[in-house]
Amino acid sequence: MEEKILKIREWLGTGSINIFGLPMSGKDTVGVRLAETIGARFLSSGMIIREMEKERKTHYTDGGELLPTDLFYDWILPYFAREDLKSSALVLSSVGRWSGEETRVMEAAEAAGHPIKAVILLNTSESEVLERWRTVQELGKRDVSHEIEKRVDDAHEETFEKRISEFNEKTLPVLRSYQGLGLLITVSGGADRETVFNAVVDALYEFSQQRA
């Protein structure tokens, strides 16, 4: 594993890896661990958006919809050029989820010295992520001290299903675009966290060796 990590670091440089998947597919969990493992910085568009909405007292995504593209460009893209990220590789969580945004994301990342070098899809079924959502809701009901992030857009099942619909309608075309560019790596996300993480590392290693 250590040799694979070293090879991935060497190949990635200050580039970016963008991770996608259905809600509750484990994007942030895998992304944070991957960033820690390869010495990269983690950047989640969802976390940035929720912070900006809180700061500006707006509620664009409460109903499960994606952030309007113009706001996405204004709020998210400037992060690529931040001085504190300049010398780091980046692991991104679903940055650019609306069809067409991937072009601007790639341009901004390239201009800032963080070119998109791979895109990972954590492939999980809708039934699997719905079951995970229901489990999280039940844990929250049973134990209010449980450390689960409370998201407004996950409060109701119909809202969560709207997030799934948004992914299918707006984000799948983004992934097809990355696939056409030869950047997409699909990894099964239905197993336990350790298995999924190891599969991501293995897939990235194989991809990096093909691109070396």
N, C-alpha and C positions, 0 to 999 in steps of 0.2 A: 504493500500500500504506500509506504513512504517514497519508494522510487517513482511510483506513478504520480504522486503529489508533486514531487520535484520536477518531473517532466512537464506536468500541466503548468506549473508556475513559469518555467522557462519558456514554454510556448506562448502563454498568455501575455507576459510582460505587463504593460499597463492597460491592456485591453479589457473588454467587458464580456460577461456571460449573462444572458437574459433568460430568466426562468418563467415559464407560463404553465397554466393548468386551470382546471375548474376551481371555483371557490372551495376551500377545505381540502384541496389536493396536497397541501403540504409545501407550497412554494416558499413561504417565509421560513419554515422550519429547516428545509433543505438549504435554502439560500444563506441563512445566517451561519449554519454549520460549515457550508462550503467556503464561505468567505473567511471564517476563522481558520479553517484548515489550510487554505492556500495563501493566507496573509493578504486578503483583499478587503475592500470596504463594501458593506452591504447597503443597497439603496432600494427602498420599496416605494413605488409610486402611491400605493394605497395608504401607507403611513404618512407620507408627505401630504396627500390630499386631505386626510382626516385632520391633520394638524392645521392646515390652511383653512379648512372649513370652520374649525373651532376658533381660530384666531379672528377670522372675518365674520363669524356668526352667520355662515351660510350653510345650506343643507342640500347641495346638488345631488349627492349620492345616497341620501337616506332611503330612497325607494328602491335601491338596487341598480339604478342606472349608472352608466359610466359618466365620468366627468366630461363636459363639452370639450371638444378638441381645442378651441381657442384658449380656454383656461388651462388645459393640459400643457400647451406650449408655453404659456406664461409662467405656470407654477413649477413644472417639472424640468423642462429642458435646461434652464440656467444652472441646475445642480451639476451638470457635467463639467462646467468650466470653473467650479469652485477651487480655490487655491489649495485648500486642505486635502483635496482628492487628487491633485496633479500628478503625484508620483506613485499612485496606487492603482492596482487592478480593481475592477468593480464587479460585484455580483448583483445583478438587478432582479427585482421581482416584478414581473409584468409591467415593464415600462413601455408604454405605447400599446394600448389594448384595442384601439379603434382602427379599423382598416384605413390605411393611408398614413397613420401616425408613425409607422415603422420607418418610413423614408426620412422624416424629420429627426427621429431618434438616432438613426444611423449617421446622419449628417452632423448632428450636434456632438455625438460621441466621438466621431472621427476628428472633428475640428478641435476637440478638447484633449486629444491624445488617448482616448479610450475606445478604440474601434470595437464594434460588436464582432466577436470572433466565434461565438457559438450561441445557439438558442436552444434551450432545453424545454421540452414539453413533458410534464409529469402526467402521464396518461391514466386517468381514472374514470370510471363510469359515473353517470349521473346518480344511479342508485347507491353507489358507494359513498359519494360525497353527501348525499341526503342522509344516509345512515350516520355518518360522522357528525353532521349538523345536529341530528336528533339526540345523539349521545352527549354532545356538548351541552345542549339545552337541558337534558336530564341531570347531568352533573351539576349544572348551575342551580337547578331547583333543589337538589339534595344537599348541596354544600355551598353556601353563599361565599365562603372564604376561598373557594377553589380558584386558582390562578388562571382564569380564562379571560381573554380580551373581550370586553363587552362592546360589540359593534351594533350601532343603531340599525344598519342595513341587514343584520342577521337576527333581528328580534322576532320576526315572524316567518313562518315557512314560505308563505307566498312571496315575501320579499327576497328570501334566499333563492327561491326558484326563478325569480326575475334576474338575479345575478347570473344564474346558469344560462338563462335565455340570452342575456347580453353577451356572454362568452360565445355561445354558438353562433349568434347573428353577426357580431362585430369583431370578435377576436380570432375566430377560426380563419377568416381571410388573411389576417396578419401572419398567422403561422404558415399558411400556404405560400405567402410571399417569401418568407424566410426559407421555406423548403425549396422554392425555386432558385434561391441564391446559394443553395447547398450548405446552409448554416444550421438546419434543424436537426436536433437529436431527440428521438422519442424514447422515454424511459417509463416502464410500468411503475405507476405510483400506488398500486393497490396493496403492496406488502407492508410489513412493519417498517418503522423509521430507519432502523439500522440497515435493513436489506435495501431499501430505496436509496439511501445515501451511498452505499457501496456500489450500487448499480450506476448511479450518476457519476461517481469517480471513474469507474471502469469505462463507461461510455465516453467521458471526456478524454480520458487517456488515449483510447483507441482513435478518437477523432483528432486529437492533437498530433498523434503520430502520422496519421494520414496527411495532415496539413503541414507537417514539419518540412 
